[in-house]
Amino acid sequence: EMETPKTNKRAREACWLARDEYYACLDRDQPTDCSVYLKKYEEDCLPSWRKHFEAIHKREEEYKRVLEKLREQKSKEKA
């Protein structure tokens, strides 16, 4: 099976790095302009990969929110 330029090892690693930098920017506590990271992410990752990564990121964010709510409830019960 032949690899396409966007799926060879170097391209995958570039995509993962761009993804990690973009999501690190989005996850900062203070509002930040992430457009530079978004542009690199869009250039380096196939649309199907971005869709997959975005679904994972959404699930992780939802998990964090639920976990935080549970922690808040638990601390209220202890008080």
Secondary structure, 3 states (H helix, E strand, C coil): CCCCCCCCHHHHHHHHHHHHHHHHHHCCCCCCCCHHHHHHHHHHCCHHHHHHHHHHHHHHHHHHHHHHHHHHHHHHHHC
